[in-house]
Amino acid sequence: MLFNSLGFLLFFALVLLLFHGLLRSWSAKKLLLLAASWLFYASWSPRFLLLLIATTAVDFAFARVIWKRRWVTLGEEKPGGAAQARPILITSLILNLGVLAVFKYGLFFWDSVEIFAPLPNAPKWLEMAVPLGISFYTFHSISYVIDTWRGVRAPCSSFSDYSLYVAFFPQLVAGPITRWGFFGPQLVTPTRVGRQHIEFALFLLAVGYIKKVVCADSLGGFVDGVYARPDAAGQIGVILAVYAYTFQIYFDFSGYTDIAMGVAALLGFRLPENFRHPYLAENPSEFWRRWHVSLSTWLRDYLYVPLGGNRRGGVRTYVNLFLTMLLGGLWHGAAWTFVLWGAFHGLWLGIHRYIGGRLAFGPANAPIARAPRTPLWLRRVVTFHLVSFGWILFRAGSIESFTAFMRALVTPSVLPGAFPIGPLLIVLIGLLTHGLALRRDLQHLWGRVPQPVQGMAYGAVVIAVALFSAQSGRFIYFQF
């Protein structure tokens, strides 16, 4: 069930009716949400629901064993507890990453090895479909087990509560990646859904559906056509496709997040913010503090920091940055273009870290007032275009497609047919919404609009979504 489908709207309406109208017990409401979440996942693939439940059960049990072996209570470790609990932690990580590797990367690794050494035909089981959302729910489980190992918090005592944390349907297949410390406390006592929650949810749902159905999917048709035949699009068309995909992926993924947050809010739950107007970033580090925030902070806390972060000298810091982004790129998909995309961001972060203090902010010992600074607008423009270049790798799908696109990008050619004014207008809308964020918070601005006008605007959103729904497709991040 896609968020932008009639089936999901009917499903969610029934869940809301049962959750708020018929059930009174908080325990019963949580069980309803768990059943609804498993049903939502089963609508995509019933057989992979069993995999989801199995991995959930294993990590629930492992976390409890880790806690029992290592900790007396929060902050009080048993003598020798780390040595006793470490094998369980390692086993959990091997199982989680092993399942992810087999289902998502097995065929990719097989084909990659085959480049250097002849192998027999890949086994049929490696060609099976990738379980939907496996990267997201695996990261949920890994963070839970590692936090238990670190003694950040005690493990959950209720299997149904932990299962709901892993499978909560608004964020199950494409995030945001939520920590148990953020979601778990919300399961203790119910939140009363009042007028403010409803207004907040309606705003997010309206914005999310417009982003996805009207903006992202309108750009998607143009982008797909150009990437399929870049040599036939003309240089102007290819250049516009670069900007079009930059905003397509933003509208698509941030639109999904807005809808997920809106759906969760109507059920009385909060999900973490995942986007903070990323194309206003002044450098690559800031970009990753604004784009897919839940993933970037996860990579920082569970990969970059355990690798040593910036605590083991300059060279090791750059290596850790590069490895973190390289693996972050691979997390997105089993293709060399994703690996190269991650490597590009890793190199960019390293270069920025090395020369940023020397060029943008002056020598380390120079007075702040005398340190030369690049103009703010220039830093934003350069960052935006480097991010857009990276998206070419992300979208290409193969090295051959990337090279064909780059060749068309730098080869002068005539634009065939009429100028694609529609995609250009949507790109300008993306720039405008980012520009407005420089001055005011859009939600605060919306709150000052009279309610009758808000009602008419919501009606216009429903009409627009209905008109554009025929072209609407899957969310881009569903493949990850």
N, C-alpha and C positions, 0 to 999 in steps of 0.2 A: 504493500500500500504506500504509494507516494503521498507526501504531504499535500501535493497539488492535485490530488485525485478526489473524485466524488466518494469513492470507497472509504478513503481515510476520514473524510468529513462525517460520513454516517457512523463509522466506527467510533470516532472521538465523541460525537454527540451522544451515543449510547453509553460510553464510559462516563461522560459528565453526568448524565441522568442517574446512573446507578451510584456514582461516587457521592454526589451532592444530594440526590433526591431520595434514594431508597435505603442507603446504608447509614447506620449511626455509629457503629463501633469502628474505632480507628484501626484495630487489627483487621477487621473485615475489609476496610477500605484499602489497606495496604495489600492484602491478598488479591483483591480485585485488580489493583494496578499491576501486580506481578503476573496474574493470569492474562491480563490484557497485553502486557509487554511480550510475554511468550507467544500469544496468539498473533500479535503484530509481526513478530519475527518469523513465525511459522508461515505466515502468508507469503513470505519470500521463498523460504525453503524449509519444509518440515524436517528433513533429515539433518540439516545443520542446527536445528533447534536442540537436538540431542547432544551435539558437540558443545553448544553454549552451556547447557545445563551441566554436562559432565565436567567441563573445565571450571565452572563456578563451584561445583561441589568439591573438587580437588583443592582449589585454592582456599576455600573456606576452612577445610580440614587442616591444610598445611599451616595456615596462619595461626590457628589455635595451638598446634603443636609447637610452633616456633615460640609463641608467647609463653607457653607452659615451661619450656625448657630454658628460656633465657631470662625471663623477668619475674620478679616477685610482684611488683606493682610499677606504675609509671615512675621512671627515674631510679628505680632500685633493681639492679641486675644481680642475678644469682652468680655465685662463684663458678667460673668455668662454663657459664651459660652460653656464651657466644660460641664456644667450640662445639657444644652439644647441639645448638640450633642451626649452625652454619650448613651442615649437610642437607637439612630440610629446605633451607632457603635456596641452595644451589639446585636441588632437585626440582623445586617449583619453577625456578627461572629456566632450567633446561626444558621442562615440559611445556611451559608457556611459549617460549621462543621456538621450541622444536615444532609445536603445532602450527605456529605462525609461519615458520620457514617451509614446512612441508606443503601446506595448503596454498600459500601465497607465492613462495619463491622456488619451489621444487623444480618446476619445469624451466624456469629462468636459469637456475644454477646448472641444470643438466645441459641446456643448450649452450651456456657459456663455456663449460668444460669441453664440450664437443668441438669448439673452435680450435682448441689446442691438441686434443687427443680424440681419436675415433671412438665413438661409443655406439652401442646398439640403440635401436629405436627406444624412445622414452616409454616407460610403463604407462599403461592407460590411466592408472590412478593419479598420475601426475597431471593429467590433462583435465581433471575435474574442475568445476567452477570454484572460484574463491568464495568462501563463506562471507556473506554480507556483513560489513562492520567488524571483521575479525581484528583489524589493527586497533580499532578504538576500544573494544571490550577487553582485548588482551592487555592494553596499557592500563585500563582500570584495575585489572586484577594484579598486575605487577606492582603498581604503586601501593596497593593495599597490603600486599605481602611484605614489601620492603619497608613500609612505614611500621608495620608490626615488628619486623626485625630490628628496626632502629629504636623502637620503644616510643615512637611518636604518640601512639594511642593504642589502647587495648583493642583486640579484635572483636568483631561483632559476635554476640551470643546467639543471634537468631539467623538461621539459614535463609528464611524467607526475606528478611530485611536485607541481608547481603546480596541475595539474588536480585532483589529489586534495584539495588544500587548498580549492579552490573548491567541489568537488562531494561532499565527504565526507558520506555519506548520513545519519548521525545528526543533523547540523545543517544540511542542505542547504535544506530548505523552510521552516524557521521558527526558525533560529538555534540557539544564540547566534551573534552576529556575531563571528567570530574573526579576529584579526590574523595575518599571516604570521609576525611575530616570535614569536608564541605557539605557533603550530601547526608552522611549518617545522622548528624544531629537533627536534621529535618524530619527524620523518621521517628523521633522520640515522642513528640507531641504534634498534633495537627495544627496547621496554620489556618486561621479563619480567612476565607476568601471574601474580602470586602470590596467596596467600590473602587478603591485605589488599585487593587490587584487587577480588577476587570478592566479599568481604563488603561493601565499599563499593558495588559495582555492584548487588548484590541489594537493599541498603537503598534506593538511589535508585530502582530499578525498582519496588519495592513501593510506595514513597511516591508515585511518579509515576503509577502505574496507579490507585491509590486516589483521588488527586486528580482525575484526568481522568474515569475511568469511573464511579466511585461518586459523587463530590462534584460536579464540574463539570457532568456530563451530567444528573444528577438535578436540579440547579438550572436547567439549560437549558430543560427542558420547561416549568417554571413561568414563567420569564422570558419565553420566546417567547409564551406565551399572554397574558400581561399586556401586553406591548408590541404585540401584534396588536390587542387590544381593551382599552385602558386604561380606557375609560369604563364597561366592564362588570365590572371587577375590584374595584371598591370602593376607597375611599381607603386603607384598611389594606393591601389587596392590592398597591396601587401602591407604597406606602411600603416594604413588604417586598421588592418587586421591585427597588427601588433597591439595597438591601443585598445581595439575592440575586445581582444581576449583578456587584456589586463583588467578591464572592467567586467567582462563576462564572469571570470572566476571570482572576482570580488562580490558582484551582485548575487551570484549563485550560492556561494558558500556562506557569506554573511546573511543572505536571505534565509537559508536553511536554519542558521543559528537563531535568527530573530523569531522564526516560526516555532522552533523548539522551545525557546525561552517563553514565548507567548502561551503555548500549549501547557507547559509546566506551570506557569503562573496561574492559569485557570484551575489547576489542580492544587494550588497552594504551595508549589515548590519553586525554588530558585535554582537557576543554572548559572555557571560563571560566564562573565563577559568574554567574548572570543575575538572581537574586532574593535579597534579604536582608530578608525579612519587611517588605515595603514599608508595610504599614498601621501600623507603629510609628513612622513618620516624624513629626517635630515641625514640619516646615515643607515647602514645596514643593521647595526645593533638596535637602533630605534625601530626600524621596520619590524624586526622580530619581537619587539615589545608591543607592537600594534597588530600584527597579522597572526592569526591562529594562535592566540595567546596561550590557550590551554596546552597546545602541543609544545610550543617553544619553552614554556616553564617546565613542562614534564621532562623534555630533553635536558634542560639545565640541571634539574634536581636529581634525575635518576640516571643520567649518562655523563654529562660534562663534569659535575661535581665529583662523582665516584672515580672518574678518570684522573682527577687531581685538580681540575679547574685551572685557576691561575696561581696555585699555591706551590708549584714545583719548578719555578723558573720560567724565563721567557720562551725558550724553544718549546718546552713541554706545553705551555699555554697555547701556542699556535697549533701544535699537533692536536691537542684536545679539541680546540675550536673546529679544526678541519674534520676530524673524525666524527664529532657530534653532528655537523651539518651533512657530512657524507652519509651517515646512517639515517639521518632525518630525511634525506632525499630518497634513500632506498625504502624507507617506511612508506613513502607515498605510492610506490609501485614497483613491479618486477620488470624493469626496463633500464637499459643503459642511459637513456635520456634523463631519467630521474636521478641516477647516480651522478651524472654530470651536472645536473641542476644543483644537487646538494654540494658537489665539489666547488661549483662556481660561487655559491654563497659562503662556503667555508673559506675559500681564498679571499673573497671580498672582505669578510669579517677580519681575517688576519691582516690584510693590507691596511684596512682602516685602523685597526688597533696599532699597527706599527707606525704609520705615517700621520695618523690623526693628530697626535700631540705635537708633531714636528711642523706640519704644514698648516693645518686648520687652526691650531690653538697656540702655535709658537713653541719655542724651546721650553723644556721642562723647568728651567730656572729663570725664565723671563717673567717680569711682572705682568699680572693679568691685564692691566690697562694697556700695555704695549704689545701684547700678543696679537699677531695678525689673525683675522678671522675671515673666512669666506662668507659672502653675503648669504643670509638665510634663504632667500628665494632660489639662489643658485644651488645650494646644498639640496634643497627639496627637488629641484628639477633634475639634477644629476642622479639622485637616488631613485626617483621615479623611473627614469629611463633605464637605469641598470636593472631595476626590478623587472621592468617590461621586457628587457632582453632575456632575463632569466626565464620568464614565462614562455618564450619561444621554445626553449628546450623542454619545458614542462609539458607543453601542448603537442609537440611534434610527434611523439609516439615512437619514433625510430631515428637513428642517426641519419639514414638516407632522407627521411622527410625533413629533418632539420637542415641538412645541407642544401636540399632543393629550395626550401623556404628562404634561407640566407642568400642563395644565389639570386633568387627573384627579388629579394629586398634591395640588393645593391646594383641590379641590372636595370638601366633606364628602359622603360617600355610604356606604351600608351595604354591608358585605362579603357578597357572594352565596355561599351554600353554606357548607361547613365551613371552619374556619380551616386554612390550609396549614401544618400542623405540620412536615411533612418539610423543606421549604425553610428554615424557621426553625431547625430542629435543625442543618442543615448550616452555616448562617451562624454559629451558636453554636460549632460545631466550628472554623470558621475563626478566630473570635475567640480561642478557647481555645488553638489552636496558636500564634497570635501571642503570646498571654500567656505561654505556656511558654517562648518564646524570650527573654523578659525575664530569666528565671532561669537557664536551662541550654541548652546546645546539644543539640538533639533527637537528633542522630546520636551524640553522646557518651553521652547517656542510654540510647540503644538498645544501645550496645556493652556496657553493664553488665548487660543482660538475659541470663540463662542461655541457652545455645545450644539446648537442647530447647524452651524456650519460644519462641525465635526461629523455630525450625522450624515449630512449630504456628501461629505468627502468619503466617508466609509461606504456609502451607497455607490459612489463613483468607482471606488476600488473594486467592489463586488462586480460591477458591470465590466470594468476593464479586465479583471481576471477571467471572467466568463468569456469575453471576446477573444482573449489571447490563449485560452487554455488548450485549444486544439493543437497548438505548436509546442506545448510544454512537454518536457521530457524529464529524465532522471537527473538528480543532482550530481554534479561533477564529482564530489567527494564520496559518493556511494561506492566508487570503484576502489577506495582505499580501505 
